[in-house]
Amino acid sequence: MAIDGRALISGAGIAGLTLAICLKEYGDDPVVVERSPALPDEGYMMDFYGSGWDVAQRMGLTGKLRTLRYPIDKLQFVNSDGKPYTSVPISRIKRALDGKYVYVRRPDLVRILYERAEALGVEFRFGTEIADLREQDTHVDVAFEDRSEGEFALVFGADGVHSGVRRLMFGDESQFARFLGAYVAAFHIEDHDLPVGRFAQIHEEPNRVAFYYPLGERKLDATFVFRLDEVDVPPEQQLSFVQRAFKGAGWIGEALLSSCKESAPLYFDTLTQIAIPRWSRGRVTLLGDACGCLTLLAGQGSHMAMAGAYILAQELQRYDGNHAAAFASYEAMMKPAIAERQEDAAAFAKVFIPTTQSKPWLRRLVIGTAFNPLVLPFAFKAFGARSVLEDDEV
């Protein structure tokens, strides 16, 4: 045990759950507060490897990750008729990453982490959030939205890109937000008759890209990324907003969105990064998307959230609960890696979604080259396959 007293973690997402597990295994006593009434079930399919894989391996969770069996044999880039112009066996991707790779839905990873945390006896409080923080010499007084109060030795803000802890400690989100010029919407379809088969498919058109992932014979995850100016979209208008953005889309995009008339997107947000000068203040620190959101274009948000949580817990042990030294060391280790990946993602955002000036033949050539068996291992290294824990012997 390194923390003298109870620790409060805001957010039962990937970063918060990873930190809770690590602290509990070190003998500390974390409490996780989550504003949703249950585990967040929104999210999208992810490629899981690199830093995230290394943390999961050290936590003994890679076995559970490998048991996830999605009916995906190939990754295909398809044209407006669904004809593939690049087809990549998933086995090729796994070989390029020495077998340390799985497809995982974000809610599945959250569930796996939650089950481990619950088995360890981590305390959870669902359906409320932090309303106020008042730091004292030896603790932080916390007031919650449900009007309850508590006293905690340390507080960790792992509450995502729209972090309430960050707002309370550092100010309005607008100071730290970097909009990348696009939106993302993710849907989970329980019953469909779309011709997807056993292929993860990507279809791109000027200013929009769609991803389709089969989960079962009639189950499907779909993610839509599209370029538009930043506007305020109320929750009740999100579905129609996405439908308008994909009006006339090729392959199955428009048809799928039309079938979602009675439901709203499970996940909807701008592609926005968070870049904040400092991550900690006194007995409060941030982790995950709350301090270093990369956006899904980086392909490493969950990886870095897990790595940051793991390193933060490790540094608290290394400095025997000296939170000021531990927070400073954690930030010094993680912040340069986050900043580098943010810059890479911002640059990638400019070319990831085609424009009306893009040359399809050139994009297809680049895609085909990147997934060539000889090139693919190097492409993954350039896209974050090297773990931030690679040189860590702990």
C-alpha positions as CSV (number, residue, x, y, z in Angstrom):
1,M,0.0,0.0,0.0
2,A,1.4,3.4,-1.0
3,I,-1.6,5.7,-0.7
4,D,-2.3,6.8,2.9
5,G,-6.1,6.7,2.7
6,R,-8.7,6.0,0.1
7,A,-8.3,7.1,-3.6
8,L,-11.1,8.3,-5.7
9,I,-11.2,7.5,-9.5
10,S,-13.7,9.4,-11.6
11,G,-14.7,7.3,-14.6
12,A,-15.3,3.6,-15.1
13,G,-13.7,3.6,-18.6
14,I,-10.5,2.0,-19.7
15,A,-8.1,4.3,-17.9
16,G,-10.1,4.4,-14.7
17,L,-10.6,0.7,-14.5
18,T,-7.0,-0.1,-15.3
19,L,-5.8,2.3,-12.6
20,A,-8.3,0.8,-10.1
21,I,-7.0,-2.7,-10.8
22,C,-3.4,-1.7,-10.4
23,L,-3.9,0.2,-7.2
24,K,-6.0,-2.6,-5.7
25,E,-3.3,-5.2,-6.6
26,Y,-0.7,-3.0,-4.9
27,G,-2.8,-3.0,-1.7
28,D,-4.5,0.4,-2.0
29,D,-8.2,1.0,-1.6
30,P,-9.7,2.8,-4.7
31,V,-13.3,3.9,-5.1
32,V,-14.6,4.3,-8.7
33,V,-17.4,6.8,-9.3
34,E,-19.2,6.7,-12.7
35,R,-21.9,9.1,-13.7
36,S,-23.7,6.6,-15.9
37,P,-26.1,4.2,-14.1
38,A,-24.2,1.2,-15.5
39,L,-21.0,0.5,-17.4
40,P,-20.8,2.6,-20.5
41,D,-21.9,0.5,-23.5
42,E,-21.1,2.9,-26.3
43,G,-18.0,2.6,-28.4
44,Y,-16.5,1.2,-31.6
45,M,-14.3,-1.7,-32.7
46,M,-10.6,-1.3,-32.1
47,D,-7.3,-2.8,-33.2
48,F,-5.7,-3.8,-29.9
49,Y,-1.9,-4.2,-29.8
50,G,1.3,-2.3,-28.7
51,S,1.2,-0.5,-25.3
52,G,-2.3,-1.8,-24.5
53,W,-1.3,-5.3,-25.2
54,D,1.8,-5.1,-22.9
55,V,-0.3,-3.8,-20.0
56,A,-3.0,-6.4,-20.6
57,Q,-0.3,-9.1,-20.6
58,R,1.2,-7.9,-17.3
59,M,-2.3,-7.8,-15.8
60,G,-3.0,-11.4,-17.0
61,L,-5.9,-10.4,-19.3
62,T,-4.6,-11.4,-22.8
63,G,-6.2,-14.8,-22.4
64,K,-9.6,-13.2,-22.1
65,L,-8.9,-10.9,-25.0
66,R,-8.0,-13.9,-27.2
67,T,-11.3,-15.6,-26.4
68,L,-13.2,-12.8,-28.2
69,R,-14.1,-14.4,-31.5
70,Y,-15.5,-12.1,-34.1
71,P,-16.3,-13.6,-37.6
72,I,-13.7,-11.5,-39.3
73,D,-11.3,-13.3,-41.6
74,K,-10.1,-10.4,-43.7
75,L,-9.9,-6.6,-43.8
76,Q,-11.1,-5.2,-47.1
77,F,-11.1,-1.8,-48.7
78,V,-14.1,-1.8,-51.0
79,N,-15.5,0.5,-53.7
80,S,-19.1,1.9,-53.9
81,D,-20.3,-1.5,-55.1
82,G,-18.7,-3.4,-52.3
83,K,-16.0,-4.9,-54.5
84,P,-12.6,-5.1,-52.7
85,Y,-9.6,-3.4,-54.2
86,T,-7.3,-4.3,-51.2
87,S,-7.9,-7.5,-49.2
88,V,-5.7,-8.3,-46.2
89,P,-6.0,-11.6,-44.2
90,I,-6.2,-11.0,-40.5
91,S,-3.5,-13.6,-40.1
92,R,-1.1,-11.3,-41.9
93,I,-1.8,-8.5,-39.5
94,K,-1.2,-10.9,-36.5
95,R,2.1,-12.1,-38.0
96,A,3.2,-8.5,-38.4
97,L,2.6,-8.0,-34.7
98,D,4.0,-11.3,-33.5
99,G,0.6,-12.6,-32.6
100,K,0.0,-9.7,-30.1
101,Y,-3.2,-8.4,-31.7
102,V,-6.9,-8.8,-31.5
103,Y,-10.0,-7.0,-32.7
104,V,-11.9,-5.8,-29.6
105,R,-15.0,-3.7,-29.1
106,R,-14.5,-0.9,-26.6
107,P,-17.4,-2.1,-24.5
108,D,-15.9,-5.6,-24.4
109,L,-12.5,-4.3,-23.1
110,V,-14.4,-2.2,-20.5
111,R,-16.3,-5.3,-19.4
112,I,-13.1,-7.4,-19.1
113,L,-11.5,-4.8,-17.0
114,Y,-14.6,-4.3,-14.8
115,E,-14.9,-8.0,-14.1
116,R,-11.3,-8.1,-12.9
117,A,-11.8,-5.0,-10.8
118,E,-15.0,-6.3,-9.3
119,A,-13.3,-9.7,-8.5
120,L,-10.6,-7.8,-6.6
121,G,-13.2,-6.0,-4.5
122,V,-12.9,-2.5,-6.0
123,E,-15.8,-0.4,-4.8
124,F,-18.0,1.2,-7.5
125,R,-20.6,4.0,-7.2
126,F,-22.7,4.3,-10.3
127,G,-25.2,7.1,-11.2
128,T,-23.4,10.1,-9.7
129,E,-20.3,12.2,-10.4
130,I,-18.0,14.7,-8.7
131,A,-19.6,18.1,-8.2
132,D,-16.9,19.9,-6.3
133,L,-13.3,19.3,-5.1
134,R,-11.7,21.2,-2.2
135,E,-8.1,20.3,-1.5
136,Q,-6.9,20.3,2.1
137,D,-3.4,19.7,3.5
138,T,-3.9,16.0,4.0
139,H,-6.8,15.1,1.7
140,V,-9.4,16.3,-0.8
141,D,-13.0,17.0,0.3
142,V,-15.3,15.8,-2.5
143,A,-19.0,16.6,-3.0
144,F,-21.0,14.4,-5.4
145,E,-24.0,15.3,-7.5
146,D,-26.2,13.0,-5.4
147,R,-25.4,15.4,-2.4
148,S,-23.2,12.8,-0.7
149,E,-19.7,13.8,0.4
150,G,-16.4,12.0,1.0
151,E,-12.8,12.5,2.1
152,F,-10.1,11.1,-0.2
153,A,-6.3,11.1,-0.1
154,L,-6.0,11.4,-3.8
155,V,-8.4,12.1,-6.7
156,F,-7.9,10.8,-10.3
157,G,-9.8,12.2,-13.2
158,A,-10.2,9.4,-15.7
159,D,-13.5,10.8,-17.0
160,G,-12.8,11.2,-20.7
161,V,-12.4,14.0,-23.2
162,H,-15.2,16.0,-21.6
163,S,-13.7,15.5,-18.1
164,G,-15.6,17.1,-15.2
165,V,-12.5,16.8,-12.9
166,R,-10.4,18.7,-15.4
167,R,-13.1,21.4,-15.6
168,L,-13.2,21.8,-11.8
169,M,-9.4,21.9,-11.4
170,F,-8.2,23.6,-14.6
171,G,-11.1,25.4,-16.2
172,D,-13.3,25.1,-19.3
173,E,-12.7,22.5,-21.9
174,S,-12.4,25.1,-24.7
175,Q,-8.9,26.1,-23.4
176,F,-7.5,22.6,-24.1
177,A,-9.6,21.3,-27.0
178,R,-8.1,20.9,-30.5
179,F,-10.8,20.1,-33.1
180,L,-9.5,18.0,-36.0
181,G,-12.3,18.9,-38.4
182,A,-14.4,15.7,-38.3
183,Y,-17.0,13.7,-36.4
184,V,-17.4,10.1,-35.5
185,A,-20.5,8.1,-34.9
186,A,-20.6,4.4,-34.0
187,F,-23.6,2.1,-34.2
188,H,-24.3,-1.5,-33.0
189,I,-26.8,-3.2,-35.2
190,E,-28.5,-6.3,-33.7
191,D,-30.4,-7.5,-36.7
192,H,-29.5,-6.8,-40.3
193,D,-29.5,-8.5,-43.7
194,L,-26.6,-6.5,-45.2
195,P,-24.1,-8.3,-47.5
196,V,-21.0,-8.0,-45.2
197,G,-20.0,-11.7,-44.8
198,R,-16.9,-12.4,-42.7
199,F,-15.0,-9.3,-43.7
200,A,-14.2,-6.1,-41.9
201,Q,-14.8,-3.5,-44.6
202,I,-13.7,0.1,-45.1
203,H,-15.4,2.3,-47.7
204,E,-14.2,5.8,-48.3
205,E,-15.6,8.7,-50.4
206,P,-14.8,12.4,-50.4
207,N,-15.2,13.8,-46.9
208,R,-16.4,10.5,-45.4
209,V,-15.2,7.0,-44.4
210,A,-17.3,4.1,-43.1
211,F,-16.1,1.0,-41.3
212,Y,-18.2,-2.2,-41.0
213,Y,-17.4,-5.1,-38.6
214,P,-19.4,-8.3,-38.5
215,L,-20.1,-9.6,-35.0
216,G,-22.3,-12.5,-35.9
217,E,-24.5,-13.8,-38.6
218,R,-26.9,-10.7,-38.3
219,K,-24.9,-8.5,-35.9
220,L,-22.8,-5.6,-37.1
221,D,-20.7,-2.7,-35.7
222,A,-20.5,0.3,-38.0
223,T,-18.4,3.4,-37.5
224,F,-18.8,6.6,-39.6
225,V,-16.1,9.3,-39.7
226,F,-16.9,12.5,-41.7
227,R,-15.4,15.9,-42.3
228,L,-17.6,18.9,-41.4
229,D,-17.2,22.2,-39.6
230,E,-17.7,22.2,-35.9
231,V,-21.3,22.9,-34.8
232,D,-23.3,22.1,-31.7
233,V,-25.4,19.0,-32.3
234,P,-28.1,18.3,-29.7
235,P,-28.4,14.5,-28.8
236,E,-31.9,14.3,-30.4
237,Q,-30.4,15.5,-33.7
238,Q,-27.3,13.4,-33.9
239,L,-28.8,10.6,-36.0
240,S,-30.3,12.9,-38.6
241,F,-26.9,14.8,-38.6
242,V,-25.1,11.6,-39.5
243,Q,-27.7,10.6,-42.1
244,R,-27.4,13.9,-43.9
245,A,-23.6,13.6,-43.9
246,F,-23.9,10.2,-45.6
247,K,-26.7,11.0,-47.9
248,G,-26.0,9.3,-51.2
249,A,-23.1,7.3,-49.8
250,G,-22.0,4.2,-51.7
251,W,-22.0,0.5,-50.7
252,I,-24.2,0.0,-47.6
253,G,-23.7,3.3,-45.8
254,E,-26.9,5.1,-46.7
255,A,-29.0,1.9,-46.4
256,L,-27.6,1.1,-42.9
257,L,-28.2,4.6,-41.6
258,S,-31.8,4.6,-43.0
259,S,-32.5,1.4,-41.0
260,C,-31.6,3.3,-37.8
261,K,-34.6,5.5,-37.8
262,E,-35.8,4.5,-34.4
263,S,-32.5,4.8,-32.6
264,A,-29.7,7.3,-31.9
265,P,-26.0,6.6,-32.3
266,L,-24.6,4.7,-29.4
267,Y,-21.5,6.9,-29.7
268,F,-21.2,10.4,-31.2
269,D,-18.6,13.0,-30.8
270,T,-16.3,15.4,-32.6
271,L,-12.7,14.3,-33.3
272,T,-11.1,16.5,-30.7
273,Q,-7.8,16.2,-29.0
274,I,-7.0,17.5,-25.5
275,A,-3.7,19.2,-24.9
276,I,-3.3,20.6,-21.4
277,P,-0.1,22.2,-20.1
278,R,-0.1,20.3,-16.8
279,W,-1.9,17.2,-15.7
280,S,-1.8,17.5,-12.0
281,R,-2.6,20.0,-9.3
282,G,-2.0,19.1,-5.7
283,R,-3.6,15.8,-4.8
284,V,-5.5,15.6,-8.1
285,T,-4.2,14.3,-11.4
286,L,-5.7,13.4,-14.8
287,L,-5.2,10.4,-17.0
288,G,-6.4,8.9,-20.3
289,D,-8.5,11.1,-22.6
290,A,-9.0,13.6,-19.8
291,C,-5.5,14.9,-20.3
292,G,-4.2,13.5,-23.6
293,C,-7.0,12.5,-25.9
294,L,-5.5,11.3,-29.2
295,T,-8.8,10.6,-31.1
296,L,-9.5,7.3,-32.8
297,L,-7.4,8.4,-35.8
298,A,-4.3,7.7,-33.7
299,G,-5.4,4.1,-33.3
300,Q,-3.9,4.1,-29.8
301,G,-6.2,5.9,-27.4
302,S,-7.1,2.8,-25.4
303,H,-3.5,1.6,-25.5
304,M,-2.2,4.8,-24.1
305,A,-5.0,5.1,-21.5
306,M,-4.0,1.7,-20.1
307,A,-0.3,2.5,-20.3
308,G,-0.7,5.8,-18.5
309,A,-2.8,4.2,-15.7
310,Y,-0.3,1.4,-15.3
311,I,2.7,3.8,-15.1
312,L,0.8,6.1,-12.7
313,A,0.1,3.3,-10.3
314,Q,3.7,2.1,-10.6
315,E,5.1,5.5,-9.8
316,L,2.9,5.8,-6.7
317,Q,4.5,2.6,-5.5
318,R,8.0,3.7,-6.5
319,Y,7.7,6.9,-4.5
320,D,5.9,5.2,-1.6
321,G,2.9,7.4,-1.8
322,N,4.7,10.7,-2.3
323,H,2.0,11.8,-4.7
324,A,3.8,15.0,-5.8
325,A,6.9,13.1,-6.9
326,A,4.9,10.2,-8.4
327,F,2.6,12.6,-10.4
328,A,5.6,14.5,-11.7
329,S,7.4,11.3,-12.8
330,Y,4.3,9.9,-14.4
331,E,3.8,13.1,-16.4
332,A,7.4,13.2,-17.4
333,M,7.2,9.6,-18.7
334,M,3.9,9.8,-20.5
335,K,3.5,13.4,-21.7
336,P,6.1,13.3,-24.5
337,A,4.7,10.1,-25.8
338,I,1.2,11.5,-25.8
339,A,2.3,14.7,-27.5
340,E,4.1,12.9,-30.3
341,R,1.1,10.7,-31.0
342,Q,-1.2,13.7,-30.9
343,E,0.9,15.4,-33.6
344,D,1.0,12.3,-35.7
345,A,-2.8,12.0,-35.4
346,A,-3.4,15.6,-36.3
347,A,-1.2,15.2,-39.4
348,F,-2.9,11.9,-40.3
349,A,-6.4,13.5,-39.9
350,K,-5.6,15.7,-42.9
351,V,-5.2,12.7,-45.2
352,F,-7.2,10.0,-43.5
353,I,-10.5,11.2,-44.9
354,P,-10.4,11.8,-48.7
355,T,-11.1,15.2,-50.1
356,T,-12.7,16.1,-53.4
357,Q,-9.1,16.7,-54.6
358,S,-7.8,13.3,-53.5
359,K,-6.6,10.9,-56.3
360,P,-8.3,7.5,-55.7
361,W,-5.7,5.7,-57.7
362,L,-2.9,7.1,-55.5
363,R,-4.7,6.3,-52.2
364,R,-5.3,2.8,-53.3
365,L,-1.6,2.4,-54.2
366,V,-0.6,3.7,-50.8
367,I,-3.1,1.4,-49.0
368,G,-2.0,-1.6,-51.0
369,T,1.7,-0.9,-50.3
370,A,1.2,-0.4,-46.6
371,F,-0.5,-3.8,-46.2
372,N,2.1,-5.6,-48.3
373,P,3.5,-8.5,-46.1
374,L,7.0,-7.1,-46.3
375,V,5.9,-3.5,-45.5
376,L,3.2,-4.1,-42.9
377,P,5.5,-4.6,-39.8
378,F,7.2,-1.3,-40.5
379,A,3.8,0.4,-41.1
380,F,2.7,-0.7,-37.7
381,K,5.9,0.5,-36.1
382,A,5.2,3.9,-37.6
383,F,1.6,3.7,-36.3
384,G,2.4,3.0,-32.6
385,A,3.2,-0.7,-32.4
386,R,6.2,0.1,-30.3
387,S,5.0,-0.1,-26.7
388,V,5.9,2.7,-24.3
389,L,6.6,-0.1,-21.8
390,E,9.1,-1.7,-24.1
391,D,12.1,-0.6,-22.1
392,D,10.4,-1.1,-18.7
393,E,11.6,-4.2,-17.0
394,V,9.0,-4.1,-14.2
